[in-house]
Structure formats: structure tokens, C-alpha cells
Amino acid sequence: MLSKIILVVSAILFLLFSGFYFVADSSYQDSFEARFYYFVGNYTEAYKFAKKAYDKDSYNKMAFTVLVQSKIAKEYVDYIETGNKYFEKIDKISSKKEYKNDDKARIKLMCEIMLGNYKKLSPTELTNQDLVDDAKKINDKFEQLYKELFG
């Protein structure tokens, strides 16, 4: 009976010391903050805090995971933002009365850049599915536009 009590007390003490370590260690504090920013969708801040935590402790797996995932998410966000900017430029070009060969070449180049960049994106199991879906929609629009204009 006494050995069971000692075992339970030892387990509780181990958990308390482990918890205290995670709370007191600045690397893990930064990791938790990075994880928070990742889950609220602020991937730039998540990357910043995860990098800071990983630089402090290269064995911090949470920091490494958030660092990698926020980098991937930032790539998706950049792709989506660039795609939206390109669509705005294409709308401006298409609203002109007269099309020039330069305009057509610009549109073709924008489409090729976006189609090439989409192939470089590589989601993981932890990548926000909304980002993956939005990037796919933009890629599909650029594919369709490219086929219609340069087919």
C-alpha cells in the first residue's frame, strides 16, 4: 500500500515539476505564444515567436513544428494575396478599350507565375484547410484564364 502512495506522489511531483519547467522556460513560453498566433491565423507573428523559441532551444519540438507550419501557411497567404493583386491588375487591363500585345504578354506572365508558384506549395496535415482551398480556387481561376486566352 505504501509503495502505491509513493508511486502516486512521485508521479504527481513529476508532473508538477514538468509543468513548472514548461511555464518557467522562456523557450516554451515563446512556443505557446507562437502556437496561439498560429491558431488565430497570424502566421507572421507565429513564425517570429517560433523562431525566437527555436533559437533559444533547438530541442523544442513545439517551436520547430510551429516554425515549419507557419512558414508553409505564410507561403499560402502570400500566394493568395499575390493572386488577388494580379486579378486586380488583369481587371484594369481588361477594362481598357484597346488591348495591346504588351498587355496580353503581362497577363500571360502573371498566369504563368501563379501556375508555377502553385506547384511549389506543399501542404501538410496541419496546414489550415481554408488556405489550401483558397489557393486551389485561385489556381483554378488562373488555369481557366490561361486556357481561354492562350489555350
N, C-alpha and C positions, 0 to 999 in steps of 0.2 A: 504494500500500500504506500509506504514511504517513497519507494522508487518511482511510483506513478506521479506523486505530488512533485517530486524533484524534477521529473521529466516535463511536466506541465509548466512549472515555474521557469525552468530553463528555456522552454520554447517561448513563453511569454516575454522573458527578458531578451531573448534573441530578436524577436520581432520588434520590441521596443527600441533596442539599440540600432537595428536595421532602419527602422522608421526615422529615428533621430539622425542617423547618418544621411539619409536622403533629404531630410529637411535642412540640416546644417550645411551640407556640402554645396558650395556655390555653383559647381558644375551642374548638379541635379536641379538646383533652383532655376538656373537658366534653361535647362531642358524642359522643365514643367512649363515655364513661361513660353518657350518655343512651341511646345505641344498645344498650348492654349491658342496661340496665334494661328497655328496651322488649322485647328478645328473651326475657328471663326472665319477662316478664309483670307487672312492677312499673311500671305506666303512670304512676302519680303521681310517682315518682322520675324516670322518664324525662322527663316533662313539665318537672319542676323543673330538671333539668340542661340540657335542650334550650333552655329559656327563658333560662337563665343564659348559655349559649353564644351564642344568637342575639342577646341584648342586647349582648354583647361585640363581635360581628362579624355584622352583618346580611347579609353576603355568604356566610355559612357555610351552604351548601345542605344539608349533612347535618343541621345543627341545625334548620333550618327544616322539613325533612321529618320528622324525629323529633318535633318540636314539634306539627306538624299531626296526625301519625298517633297520637301518644299522647293527644292531645285527643279524637280520634274514638274510640279504644279506651276511654278513661275514660267517655265517654258510653254506650258499650255496657255497660261494667261497672256503671255507675250504674243503667241500665235493668234489668239482670238482678237486681241487689240489691234495687231497689225492687219489682220484680215478686215476688220471693221474700218480701219483707216483707208485701206486700199479700196474697199467698196465705196466709200465716200468720194475718193478721187475718181473712181470709174463713173460714178453717178454724175460728177461735174463734167467729165469728158463727154459722156453720152448725152448731156443736156445741151451741148453745143449744136448749132445749126449745121456746121460743116465739120466733117471728120477728116483728119489729116493722117497720113501714113505714120507720122510721129506718135499721134495719139493711139493708133492701133498697136504700134510697137510697145508703147508704155503699158497698155492693157495686157498684151501678151506676156511681157516681162513680169508684171505683177502676178498674173496667173501662174506662171512657171515657178516663181519664187515661192508662192504659197503652196503649190502642189509638191514641190521639193521639200519644203520645210515640214509639211505634214508627215512625210515618210520618216523623218528624223525623230518624231515624237514617239516615245515608248512608255505607255502607261504600265503601272504595276497594280497589284491587288489593292494597294492603299490609296491610289490616285483617286481624287474626287471624280465620281462618275459624271457629274454635271459638266465638269471641264472637258472630259473626254467626249461627251455627247455634243457640246457646243463646238468643239474643234472639228468634229466629224461633219457637222452641219455646214460649217464654213468651207471645209474642204470640198464637200459635195457641190456647193454653190459655185466654187471656182472651177471644179471639173466640168460642170454643166456649161458655164460661161465659156470656158476654153473650147469645148466641143462645138458650141454654137458658132463661135466667131472664127475659130481656126481649124476646126474639125477634121 
